[in-house]
Each structure stands twice: as C-alpha cells, then as structure tokens.
Amino acid sequence: MIPYPQMSSEEREAEYQHLLAQFEDLKAQNLKLNMARGKPGEDQLNLTRGIFDIMRSPEDYLSDGIEVRNYGEMTGLPAAKRLFAEVLGCREDQVFVGGNASLQLMYDTVAKGYTHGLLHSSRPWCKEEKLKWLCPAPGYDRHFKITESFGFELITVPMTDNGPDMDMVENAVKDPAVKGMWTVPKYSNPDGIVYSEETIRCIASLKPAAPDFLLMWDNAYCIHDLEDGCETLPDILTLCASYGNPDMVFEFASTSKITLPGAGISCFACSEDNMTYMKKLLDAQVISYDKVNQQRHVLYLKDKAHMIELMRKHAEILRPKFQCVLDALNQEIAPLNIASWRHPKGGYFVSLNAMPGTAKRTLVLCKEAGVTMTNAGATFPYGKDPQDSNIRIAPSFPSVNELKKAVSVLCVCLKLSALEKLNKQ
C-alpha cells in the first residue's frame, strides 16, 4: 500500500472511487452495529448469573450481625467497605458504599461542593464569582457533563503518555477559581493510559490556591486488566496525606464492569475528616443504600483475589475483541499513514486519532453504513475536539463477528474521509 499523503492526485481519485463502491456495498447490507458505549456484552453479563441465587438462608441476610433488609448503616455494610478497601488499598473507615453507580456519587460530591461547600470551603461554590475545572482530554464525556451542568468553565489539559500534562496542571491550580480536576488514573477513558508514579506523586503533592480544591480520582478500571502482571497504582489517599493534602482527594470505584452495570455497587473513599463532613450532609439525603445488594456482592465476590479471578474471565472474553480492532487497524490503516492509535493493556476502549479534520466526517459515514459510535468530540470538554481527530472505539458490546464487520466499516470510512480531506488541499 502507498501512504495516502504520498499518492498523486490521480491515484487518490482512483482509490476514492474504489472505496465508494465498497461503501455502497456496506450500506446495502443494512447493518445495525453499536460501538458507542463501553457496555459489557451478554457473555460477560452471564459470568455472574449466580449472584442472584446466592442469598438462600436466613443467615445470608445477616452481615456482621446487621440485618441487611432493614434501615440503617448509611455508609454501607462493614463487609462491603472491607471489600472495596482491599481492592483500592485504603482503609475500611475511609470507604462509603453507595448504590449501583459511581457516577451518581461523583455528581453528588460536586453537588455538595456547589450547594454547601466542601470541608475547607469558605462558602458554597454557587456563591463564587468564577468556577473552573481541569479536564484532562481526551477524557470521559460524562465527567465533563457533570461539571459543565454546574456552570464550571472547563479547562482542557492535554494528556501525555504518563497522564495529564502536569506543567499545565501545576500552573492552572495557582488560580483560586480552579476548584478541581477529573482523573482516571488507570486505563484512562479513552486512551487507556496508566498514570506514571511520577505523575501520581506530582498530583498528590499539588498545592492549589483554592483550599477546597477537589481531586476526583475515578479508579473505574483498577482491576480491569487485559493481561496478567499489570501494575497496581499506589494508594492515592495515603500519598495525598503524606504530602499534606489528606482532604484533597475523593476516590471512586464500582463493580459495574465486574458484576452487573445496572445492578452493581459503588463507593467513594476519602479522609476521616471528609467522611465526617459528608456524613452530616448525607444524613439529610439517605437512610441507607441497598444493603441487600451490597451483601449479595460481598457473598459472591468474597475478596480481591476472587475478584481478580473473575476479571481474568472477563479478559478472556474482551481480549479477542480488542485484538480484532487492533488487527484491522494495523492491516488496513497503518500502512496508509492517516491515523494513529494506542494499544491498551486494560480498560474498555481503543482511542484512535484520525487525520485532523476528519473525525466527524468519518463517523457520519459510519452511521450511514449502520455503525453507531461515540460522537466525535465527546472526549473533549463541551464536545469540541480542537483537532476534530479523536475517535473512541468501544469493542466490548458486539460479538467478534459483529466487530469484524463494524471495524471494516470504520476502516473504509477512515479512508474515505482522509482522501476527501487530501483532495481538498
């Protein structure tokens, strides 16, 4: 294959017409394939079918002497706290166990800062003249929507191979209007980047001008490895405390992609003083989250070692899907010099950077051919990718056979949009 930028105009036109014919053939197949979200496929969901049958005897409804079907235990079952604490590497008393969605806990934490202020706030954020938030990008669109919904000015922080650009972060937090930062430290969404230890220490040792600066540490993929032997991150709560920032961080996790996304359990972890403060605010909001579901998960998942064994089964299902995507890109796109992508070792996405100015057009073409993907620009604040380049590929939901068709469509559309761009130059 000749790289497209090196082709003559005549060669590019001939290639374009050839691809148009392929594209029309693909449209004629009336495909309906979805790679828009990082949803577990049915075979993954079936891994945990036994979770619904695990509570059979009266003793199963008791946890540390607590009747799980009744009111009480606002911060969660002690056994559920111990389970999350083991996975995250923090202490049991630092864990608050919520409902099925860590995103809900994240929203609520920001909302508490907005309506009441955080532990070290001089006033609620809603009374501040300006509010700003740091958003490493490409990043998670739902993170950005939370802070955008409260009126924060979203500041894009470029991602590097080691995590967020820390020179920019350290400079940005000198502004007292900067109240926080989103982070996905392991297998970042969508790039699959694992923050380096140097970056993590740099984050933990930040000295923001805002005394109530909030580090949102979304550790969603902490044990979501595709390969054995992947690294474990240091405990961010301990690190922040060692640098004099014990109250700066809230860490989040869930079982959404371990057991059941619509019926899992979630948590946040924070300092003892933050926990005391949050309990006072939450006392007016909840009596308790679903302790029956917490107990169900404790009995089924048992401990970290058992969870990792379950995640290996997930990886066996996911690995061929990721490889299907990467093989197609390596064979069809790499020789053409029109895009680049990362080879993640875990998480749920493949992040592709198309030729600048072509991502939106590529996904329009994909939709015409029956393949739905995350909107171009969604991985940037306000949905605006300044390069119109990043495309998030979510391989988990379709079968391998469906993926082959979907990625074939994507490759044809990448080629068409690149040739259209080059032919206009």
N, C-alpha and C positions, 0 to 999 in steps of 0.2 A: 504493500500500500504506500502511496505517496502522501505525505502530510498535506493536508488541505492548503495551508498557507504557501506551500511551495508549488502548487499546481498553477498552470496557466489558466487564463480566464476561460479558454475553450474546454480545457479538461474539467474545470469546475462546473461548467454548464452541462456537460455530458453526464457528469456524476450526479448532478442535481436532478436531471430528468430521469435517470435510472432510479434514484431514490424516491422520486414522486410516484413512480409506478409501484414500487414496494409499499409505499404509504397507502395508496389506494387499495391495494390487496389487503392490507391490515385492516383498514376501515370496513371492508366488505365482510370481515369475519364477525363483526358486531360483538367485539369483546366487551366485557364488563369486569375489569380488574381493578383492585384497590390497593395502592401502596401509600395511602395518605397518612396513616397513623401507626404508631408502634404498638399495635394490638397483638397479643398472643394469638396464635392460631388454635384451631379446635384441638389439634393433637397435644398442644401444650396444656390447654384447659383440662383435658382428660387426665393429665398426670395426677391431678388432685381430686378426682371424683370421690375418693374415700373420706374426704374431710367432712362430708355431710352425714356420715353414718357413725362417726366416732364417739358421739355422746349418747350412750345407751343406758347406763346405770345411774342411779341416784347420786353415787359418788362423783360422777363426771361433772355434776353441776356445782361441785364444791371446789374451790381453789384457795389453798392456804386458809381453810375454814370459812371462806367467803361464799355465800350463796349468789351465784353469778346471775340468776334470773331476777334478782331484786334490785332495788335502788342502792345507790352508794358507790363509793370508790371512784370519785370524779376523775382522778388522774390515771385510772386504769388498774387492772389486776396486777399485783406484785409479780406474778409469774410472767405476765406479758412484758412487763418492764425489764425483768431479768433477761428475757429472750432477746429483746432489742438491744439491751446494754451489751450483751455478749457479742452480737453482730457488729455493733458500732464501736466497741472498745471503750465505752464510757461506763459510768456508774449507774446502778439501778435508780438511785434517788434523783438522777438527772433526767429521767425519762418520763414523758407524759404520753400515754397511749390514747389515741383518738379513734375515729371511725374508719371508713374504708378508703379515704383519700387524703394523702399528704398535701395535695394541692389546697384542699379546704383548710388545713391547718396553717399553710403558708399565707393564704388570703387573710385568715383570721388574725395572724400575728401582725401583718401590715395594718390591718384594720384597727387593731388595738392601739398601735402607734398613732394612727390618724385620729381616732376619736378620744383617746385617753392619754396618749403619750406612753413611752416606754419607761423603764426603770430610772434612767438618768435624763429623761426629758425635762426641760424647764416648762414646757407647755405641750399640749397635743399638737400633732403635726398639722392638723386642719387650721391652726391659728398662725402657722408660719407664713411669711410673705412668699417665699420660694421653696420649692421642694424638688430635689434632683435625685436620680438613682442611677447607679452604674450597671450597665448591661453588657457583659462580655458577649460578643457576637462573632460568628453565628452562634445562636443560643436557642433557648426554649421559648416558643411563642407564648405559651400560657403564663410563664413568668412575667414576660413583658406586659401582658394584658392586665395582670393584677395591679402593678404599679401605675400603669397608664390610666386605669379606671379611677385611681385616687388623685389624678392630676399631677403626678410627678413628671418632671422633664426627664426623659430617658436619654442617657448619655452612652453612646456606643463605645465599648472598649474592645479593640481588636484582640482576637485570640492568637496565641503563638503555639508552637509545638509543645510548650511547657505549661500552658494555661494562659490566663489573661495577661495582657501587656502591663506588667507591674510598674514600670516607669510612669505610665499614664495614670494608673490607679493611685500611686503614691502622690502624684501631683494633684489629682482630682479631689482627694479627700481633704486637702487643705482648705477647701471651700465648705463652710459650716452648713450650707444648704444641701450638701450631699449627705443623704440620710442612710444610704445602704447600698448593697451590691448583691446581685444574684450570682450564685456559683453552682456548678455541677462538677465536682472535683474528680470524679472517676467516670470515664467514658462519657465525656460531655456530650450533650444533645445539641447538634447532630454530629459533631466532628469525631467523637469517640476518643478525645484527648484525655490522658491521665495527667493531672497536675503533678509537676515535679516537686520533690521535697523542698527544694529551694523556694519555689513559688508558694507552697503552702506555708512555709515559715515566714515568708515575706508578708503574706496575707494576715497571718496570726499576729504579727508584730506591728501592724499598721497603727498609726497614731492620728486618727481622724480629728478634724477640728470640731465636728459635731459630737458631743459627749454621748448622744443616743444613736450613733451610727450602728446599723444593723447588718451583720453579715449573715445572709441567708444561704446556708450550706446544705444544698439539696443533694444528699448522698443516695440518690434513687437507685444507682446501679452498683452499690458497694460490693455485692457478691455475684454480679451478673457477668461472669467471665465466659468467654467462648473457648478458652484454653486453660489447661492446668498450669499452676505455677505463676499466676499473675500476682502482681504486687498488692499489698494491703496498705492503705493510707494510714498515717499517724492519726491519733485521736485529736480532732480539731479543738475540742473543749479543753483538753489538757494543755495543748500548745498555746491557745489564746490566754489561758490563765498564767502560764509560765512567762508570757510577755506582758503581763499586767493588764490583760483585756478579758477577764473572765466573763463579763456580762455582754460582750460584743456580739456573740455568735448564738444563733439558733440552728440546730442541725435537724434535718428531716429525712425520714425513710418510710417505706411501706412494704407490704407483701404483694403489691398489685401485680407484679410480674413474677412472683414466686408461687402464689396460690391462685387467687381469682381477682382480676382487676376491678370487678364490680362488687366484690364481697370480701375484700381483704381487711387488714388492719394497718394503721399508720401510727406514726409517733413524731414528736419533736423532742429534742434533748437540749438542755440549757443549764446554766449555772444554778446553784441553790437559791441565790437571791432572785434571779429571774423567775424561777419556779414559784417562789413565794408570791411574787408580784402578780404573775399570770394567774395563779390560783384564785387570788382575790377578784380579778376581773372575770374569770370564767365562772365563778360561783354564781353570778347573776345570769349566766347563759345556759349552763348544762347541769344536770344532776349526775349523769354518767353517760358515757358512750356505750355501745353494745358489748357488754361483758360476756354474753353468751358466745358471740363471735370471737372475742379475744380468747376465751377458754378453748373454743374449738381449734383455734390456731396453735395455742400452746400445746395441746394434746397431740395435734397432728405433726407439727414441725419439731417439737421436742427440744432441740438445741442447735447451735450453729453448725456443728458437724453434720447433723442430719439435713439441715437446710442446704448445705453445700453439695451433699449427695443429690438432693433434688435438683439443684441448679445444674449439675452435670447432665442430668437427663434433659433439662431444657436446652442446654448447649448442644447436645447430640441432635436435637431437632432443628435448632437455629443454624448451626454451623454449615450444613449443606445449602441453606438458603442464602446466607451471606456469600458463600463461595460461588454460588450461581451468579449473583450480581457481579462480583469481582471478576470472575472468569469472562463474562460477556464484555465488561468494560475493557479488560486487558486485551481481549482479542479484537473487538470491534472499534474501540475508540482510542486506545493508547497509541497505535501507530499513526493516527491522523493529527496528533498534536492540537486537539481542540478542547481538551478538558483535563482536569486532574482530580484525584480523589484520595481518600485515606483508607487504610486497611485496618479497621478497628479490631482490637482483641477482646472486645466485650461491648455491652450496651445493646442498643436496639436499632442503630441507624448506620447508613453509609452516607457520608457527606461528599457531594460532588460539586466541583466548581467548573461550570461550563465557560465557554468563551464569553468574556464580558459583553453584556448587552443582549444575551440570547436566552437567559433562563426563562423569562416569561413566555417568550415565543415557543420555546421547547415544550413547556407544559400545556400551552394552548393546543399545540399539535397532538400531544399525548391524549388530551381529553377528547379531541376529535376522533382519535383511534380507539377510544374506550378504556383508557388507563387513567385513573384518578390518583393524583399525588398531592402532597402538601403544597399549598400555594407558593409560588416564587416570592421571595421577600419575607416570608413568615418567620425566618430565623433571625431577623433583624428587628430592632425597635421600630414601632409604627408600621411594620410590614414593608419597609423600604430598604432594599438591598442597594447600596450606592453603586455597586458594580453590575447589578442585575445578572448575577453569576451563580449564586449558591442554590443547589437543589438537594433537598433532603429525601433520601430513599429509605423507605421502611419495609424491609423484606419479610417481617415476621408473620404477617397475617395470611398471605396467599400460600398455596402449596408450591412445591418446587416446579411442577409442570406449569402452573399458572405464572410463576415468577419468570420462567424462561420466555413465555410469551410477552409478559409485561416489560421485561428488560430489552427484549428485541424491539418492541415499540419505542422504548426510551432511546435506544441507540440510533434508530432511524431518525427520530425527531431531533436528537442532538446534532446529527449530521446535516439534516435539512436546515436547521436554524443557523448553524455555523456557516454553511455555504451561502445562505441568504445574506448574512452579515458580511462575508468576504466579498460577495459580488457587488455589494453597495459601496465598497471602499474605492 
